[in-house]
């Protein structure tokens, strides 16, 4: 199964970084509405945006995708569950 962008993971990582949607948007050069749509899986970010997200959120690009091997750590799953 191919990995797909996971907006929920992006949202949790943003919250773990103590960033508002507005703050994240400003740091990646996008609008707050873009971040909202992305977090609700209404759009898929381009590669450049994924790289910027990973940099700002302190994770790898792979951490932003759903798949069999999450590397974000147990904190992500404790927050989500």
Order of alpha helices (4+ residues) and beta strands (2+ residues): beta-alpha-alpha-alpha-alpha-beta-alpha
